[in-house]
């Protein structure tokens, strides 16, 4: 490796001596590239940490676990500089408990883990949803189940992230599709959690966490993303109802210490004042309230990415999610060059899912292919319930990222 680099350097040095005259500034024309926009060389974990700091993260609690540990390492150094606090806990259960406690206290809080840690957090995720307390979990997926393969990539925590937990437990789930979108997704996760007073799960994977890319410097979040709590009006505090039924499902939230803003908060089913109430009518009403919030989330979510839109019909449509989306888009473009009329669809927003857009895309496609890095086709099972039509599946659990050629080969067969 050393010899290779030294030889490369010497070749460049010798070429310059022979081709560049010191006295002729014009000889540099066409050789020295024009100055370009400043770039970052960075991976997904680093972007998540930077985005959290830029989005006013106040508290982080976590327990080391591959491949998410780097997020905590960065924040342990940088978060105190921003006036925040980092707590290394004894396990993942304590971490999510501390995050929900901080969220209850009005602080933007998050943790990061992988599949085994996320499994331990499941009971507390239900508390976040039921008590309507903001909480953000970054789950960087690795090979599973159990402790599985810590240093290999997989997309097999989809079911756990979207459906895991007891009862009807709606939560917001985001899945960035490339390294660059890890920044936007983290900003949105903290914003959504605070505004919609609920759990937000951000699904990375080993590949996205560690894959180093050269990207444009992300734009800092707009002010609206930095302070999103909906506080009650003065008149609402006369007989304050923390879980007041509203049209969009979001109840005005006081921060502990607000004069006249005290309330009950519990993991039990409760009425609008927060007091336990187990009647069938109340349970229906409050469940509908918790789900109603998610109708509004999609209005603020990033639009799905579609690789080709100018045609009314496609031979094959590729629907993908997470880190497989980039190669799916690339495969669709390569297929077009080979004469296969193809397009691709992916969405950062996984729950709630943009069903209307997915159905509209599907209706244009004669055949549907869904590639993903798990054995059982977790996302394909989910998407089929929306599409109500058969799909072709391409499932890998090799531990490596999917390649565009893998998808293209399947498209040729189809």
C-alpha positions in Angstrom: 0.0 0.0 0.0 2.8 2.4 0.9 4.8 1.6 -2.3 1.6 2.1 -4.4 1.0 5.6 -2.9 4.6 6.7 -3.1 4.8 5.6 -6.8 1.6 7.5 -7.5 3.0 10.6 -5.9 6.3 10.4 -7.8 4.6 9.9 -11.2 2.5 13.0 -10.6 5.6 14.9 -9.4 7.6 13.9 -12.5 4.7 14.7 -14.9 4.4 18.2 -13.4 8.1 18.9 -13.8 7.9 17.9 -17.5 4.6 19.6 -18.4 4.3 22.8 -16.2 6.6 25.7 -16.7 7.1 27.9 -13.6 7.2 31.1 -15.6 4.0 30.4 -17.6 0.8 30.8 -15.6 -1.3 30.0 -18.7 0.1 26.4 -18.7 -2.1 25.7 -15.7 -5.3 26.3 -17.7 -7.3 23.1 -18.1 -5.1 21.3 -15.6 -6.1 22.9 -12.3 -9.8 22.5 -11.8 -12.0 25.5 -11.1 -12.8 26.2 -7.5 -15.9 24.2 -6.5 -18.4 24.3 -3.7 -17.1 23.1 -0.4 -17.9 19.5 0.3 -18.0 17.1 3.3 -16.4 13.7 3.5 -18.6 12.1 6.1 -20.6 9.0 7.1 -24.2 8.5 8.3 -23.5 8.3 12.0 -21.5 11.5 11.8 -24.3 13.2 10.0 -26.9 12.1 12.5 -24.8 13.5 15.3 -24.3 16.8 13.5 -28.0 17.1 12.6 -29.0 16.4 16.2 -26.8 19.2 17.4 -28.1 21.6 14.7 -31.7 20.7 15.6 -31.3 21.7 19.3 -30.8 18.3 20.9 -30.6 18.8 24.7 -30.3 15.3 26.1 -28.9 12.0 24.9 -28.9 8.7 26.8 -27.4 5.6 25.4 -25.6 2.3 25.8 -22.8 1.3 23.4 -23.8 -1.1 20.6 -22.4 -1.7 17.1 -23.1 0.0 14.6 -24.6 3.0 16.5 -21.9 3.7 19.1 -20.1 6.4 17.0 -23.2 8.7 17.4 -22.8 8.6 21.2 -19.0 9.0 21.0 -19.4 12.2 18.9 -22.2 13.6 21.1 -20.2 12.8 24.3 -17.7 15.3 23.1 -19.9 17.9 21.3 -23.2 18.0 23.2 -21.9 19.6 26.4 -20.4 22.4 24.2 -24.0 23.1 23.1 -25.3 23.2 26.6 -26.7 19.6 26.5 -26.2 16.5 28.6 -25.1 13.0 27.7 -25.8 10.0 29.9 -24.2 6.6 29.4 -26.7 4.2 31.0 -26.3 0.7 32.3 -28.5 -0.8 29.5 -30.9 0.2 26.7 -33.9 0.0 28.9 -32.5 2.7 31.1 -31.5 4.7 28.1 -35.0 5.0 26.6 -36.5 5.6 30.1 -34.2 8.5 30.5 -35.0 9.8 27.0 -38.8 9.7 27.8 -38.1 11.4 31.1 -36.3 14.2 29.4 -39.0 14.5 26.7 -41.6 14.8 29.5 -39.5 17.6 30.9 -39.6 19.5 27.7 -36.2 18.7 26.3 -35.4 17.4 22.9 -34.0 13.9 23.6 -32.9 10.9 21.7 -31.0 7.6 21.9 -29.3 5.3 19.3 -29.1 1.6 19.3 -29.4 -1.5 17.0 -31.8 -4.4 16.8 -31.0 -6.1 20.2 -31.2 -2.8 22.0 -34.4 -1.8 20.2 -36.0 -5.1 21.4 -35.2 -4.1 25.0 -36.8 -0.6 24.5 -40.1 -2.0 23.3 -42.0 -1.6 26.6 -41.0 2.1 26.9 -41.9 2.8 23.3 -45.5 2.1 24.2 -45.2 4.5 27.1 -44.1 7.3 24.7 -47.1 6.7 22.5 -49.7 6.3 25.3 -48.5 9.2 27.4 -47.8 11.3 24.2 -44.2 12.1 25.2 -41.7 13.0 22.5 -38.9 10.4 22.1 -36.5 9.7 19.2 -34.7 6.3 18.7 -32.0 5.9 16.0 -32.0 2.2 15.2 -29.0 1.2 13.0 -29.8 -2.3 11.7 -27.4 -5.2 11.6 -27.6 -8.9 10.9 -30.1 -10.6 13.2 -31.9 -12.1 15.0 -30.8 -11.7 18.6 -27.2 -10.4 18.7 -26.8 -11.8 15.2 -24.0 -10.4 13.1 -22.9 -7.1 14.6 -20.6 -6.0 11.7 -22.8 -6.8 8.7 -25.6 -4.9 7.2 -29.3 -5.9 7.0 -32.8 -4.4 6.7 -34.5 -6.8 9.0 -35.8 -4.5 11.8 -38.6 -3.1 9.7 -41.4 -5.1 11.5 -40.0 -4.2 14.9 -39.8 -0.5 14.1 -43.2 -0.1 12.4 -45.3 -2.7 14.3 -43.3 -3.7 17.5 -45.0 -3.2 20.8 -48.2 -4.0 22.6 -51.7 -2.9 21.5 -52.4 -0.4 18.8 -49.2 1.6 19.1 -48.8 4.1 16.2 -45.4 5.7 15.8 -43.5 7.7 13.1 -40.8 5.8 11.3 -38.3 7.4 8.9 -35.7 5.5 6.8 -33.1 7.7 5.0 -32.2 6.4 1.6 -28.6 7.5 1.4 -25.9 9.1 3.5 -26.9 12.6 2.7 -30.5 12.2 3.8 -29.4 11.0 7.2 -29.1 14.7 8.1 -32.6 15.7 6.9 -34.2 12.6 8.5 -32.6 13.3 12.0 -33.9 16.9 11.9 -37.3 15.7 11.0 -37.3 13.1 13.7 -36.7 15.6 16.5 -39.2 18.0 15.0 -41.9 15.4 14.5 -41.4 13.9 18.0 -41.8 17.3 19.6 -44.7 18.6 17.5 -46.8 15.3 17.4 -45.8 14.3 21.0 -44.9 10.8 20.1 -42.3 8.2 19.4 -40.2 8.6 16.3 -37.9 5.8 15.0 -35.1 6.5 12.5 -34.0 3.4 10.7 -30.4 3.4 9.5 -28.3 0.2 8.9 -24.6 -0.8 9.2 -24.0 0.4 5.6 -25.5 3.8 6.0 -23.9 4.3 9.4 -20.4 3.6 8.2 -20.5 4.4 4.5 -18.3 7.5 3.8 -19.5 9.8 1.1 -18.6 13.2 -0.4 -21.7 15.4 -0.1 -22.7 19.0 -0.2 -22.7 20.7 3.2 -26.3 20.3 4.5 -28.3 23.5 5.1 -29.0 24.3 8.7 -32.6 23.6 9.8 -35.2 26.4 9.4 -36.4 28.0 12.6 -39.7 26.2 12.5 -37.9 22.9 13.0 -36.1 24.1 16.1 -39.1 24.8 18.4 -42.2 22.8 17.6 -44.1 22.3 20.9 -47.7 23.4 20.7 -48.3 25.2 24.0 -51.8 25.9 25.4 -53.4 29.3 25.2 -54.0 31.2 28.5 -57.7 30.4 28.5 -56.9 26.7 28.1 -55.1 26.7 31.4 -58.3 27.6 33.4 -59.3 23.9 33.3 -56.3 22.4 31.6 -56.8 19.1 29.8 -53.5 17.7 28.7 -55.1 15.2 26.4 -57.8 17.4 25.0 -59.6 16.0 21.9 -58.7 18.2 18.9 -59.3 18.0 15.2 -55.8 17.0 14.3 -55.2 14.9 17.4 -52.4 17.1 18.8 -53.2 18.4 22.3 -51.6 21.6 23.6 -48.8 20.5 25.9 -47.5 22.3 29.0 -44.0 21.8 30.2 -43.7 20.8 33.9 -43.5 24.0 36.0 -46.0 26.0 33.8 -48.3 27.8 36.2 -51.8 26.2 36.2 -50.5 23.6 33.8 -50.3 20.5 36.0 -51.6 17.2 34.7 -51.7 13.5 35.2 -49.5 11.3 33.0 -49.6 7.5 32.9 -49.1 4.5 30.7 -52.7 3.5 31.5 -55.6 4.5 29.3 -56.8 7.9 30.4 -59.3 10.6 29.8 -58.6 14.1 28.5 -57.4 15.2 31.9 -55.0 12.3 32.1 -56.8 10.3 34.8 -57.1 6.5 34.2 -60.3 5.6 32.4 -61.0 2.1 31.1 -64.5 2.6 29.6 -64.9 1.3 26.0 -66.1 4.7 24.7 -63.1 6.5 26.2 -60.6 3.9 24.9 -62.0 4.2 21.4 -62.0 8.0 21.6 -58.4 8.2 22.8 -57.1 5.5 20.3 -58.7 7.5 17.5 -57.0 10.6 18.8 -53.6 9.0 18.8 -54.0 7.7 15.3 -55.5 11.0 14.0 -52.2 12.8 14.4 -50.7 10.7 11.7 -53.0 12.1 9.0 -51.3 15.4 9.4 -47.7 14.1 9.4 -47.8 13.1 5.7 -48.5 16.7 4.8 -45.1 17.6 6.1 -43.2 14.6 5.0 -40.7 14.6 2.2 -42.2 13.5 -1.1 -41.4 10.0 -2.4 -38.6 9.8 -5.0 -39.6 8.5 -8.4 -36.8 7.9 -11.0 -39.0 8.4 -14.1 -42.4 10.2 -14.3 -42.8 11.2 -17.9 -44.4 8.0 -19.1 -47.9 6.7 -18.4 -46.9 3.0 -18.3 -43.9 1.0 -17.3 -42.9 -2.7 -17.8 -41.4 -2.9 -14.3 -41.6 -0.7 -11.2 -39.0 -1.1 -8.5 -40.2 -0.2 -5.0 -37.5 0.1 -2.3 -36.7 1.6 1.0 -33.7 2.6 3.2 -30.2 2.0 1.9 -31.4 -0.2 -1.0 -33.2 2.7 -2.6 -30.1 4.2 -4.3 -29.1 1.0 -6.1 -32.8 0.4 -7.0 -32.9 3.8 -8.7 -29.6 3.1 -10.5 -30.9 -0.3 -11.6 -34.0 1.3 -13.1 -31.9 3.8 -15.0 -29.6 1.0 -16.3 -32.6 -1.0 -17.3 -33.9 1.9 -19.4 -30.6 1.9 -21.3 -31.1 -1.8 -22.1 -34.6 -1.2 -23.5 -36.5 -2.2 -20.3 -39.2 0.4 -19.6 -38.6 0.8 -15.9 -39.1 3.2 -13.0 -38.4 3.2 -9.3 -40.1 4.5 -6.1 -38.8 5.0 -2.6 -40.0 7.0 0.4 -38.1 8.2 3.4 -41.4 8.2 5.3 -42.2 4.6 6.3 -44.9 5.2 8.9 -47.3 6.6 8.2 -46.7 5.6 4.6 -47.7 7.7 1.5 -50.1 5.0 0.3 -51.9 7.2 -2.3 -48.6 7.9 -4.1 -47.5 4.3 -3.9 -50.8 3.1 -5.4 -50.6 5.8 -8.1 -47.1 4.5 -9.0 -48.1 0.9 -8.9 -51.1 1.5 -11.3 -48.6 2.6 -14.0 -46.5 -0.6 -13.7 -47.2 -4.0 -15.3 -44.9 -5.7 -12.8 -43.6 -4.7 -9.4 -40.2 -5.7 -7.9 -39.4 -5.1 -4.2 -35.7 -5.7 -3.3 -34.6 -5.6 0.4 -32.0 -7.0 2.7 -34.0 -9.5 4.7 -35.1 -13.1 4.2 -38.8 -12.8 4.8 -39.6 -9.7 2.6 -40.8 -7.6 5.5 -41.4 -4.4 3.5 -42.8 -6.4 0.6 -45.4 -7.9 3.0 -46.2 -4.4 4.2 -46.5 -2.9 0.7 -48.6 -5.8 -0.6 -51.3 -5.0 1.9 -51.4 -1.5 0.4 -51.1 -2.5 -3.3 -53.4 -5.5 -3.1 -51.6 -7.2 -6.0 -48.8 -9.7 -6.3 -45.2 -8.5 -6.4 -41.8 -10.1 -7.2 -39.4 -10.2 -4.4 -35.6 -10.0 -4.2 -34.3 -10.8 -0.7 -30.7 -11.0 0.3 -29.1 -11.7 3.7 -25.5 -11.8 2.5 -24.4 -9.1 5.1 -23.3 -6.8 2.3 -25.2 -4.0 0.7 -27.3 -4.8 -2.3 -25.7 -4.0 -5.7 -27.6 -2.4 -8.6 -26.5 -5.3 -10.8 -28.3 -7.7 -8.5 -31.5 -5.8 -9.1 -30.9 -5.4 -12.8 -30.3 -9.1 -13.2 -33.7 -9.8 -11.6 -35.4 -7.2 -13.9 -33.9 -9.0 -16.9 -35.4 -12.2 -15.8 -38.8 -10.6 -15.2 
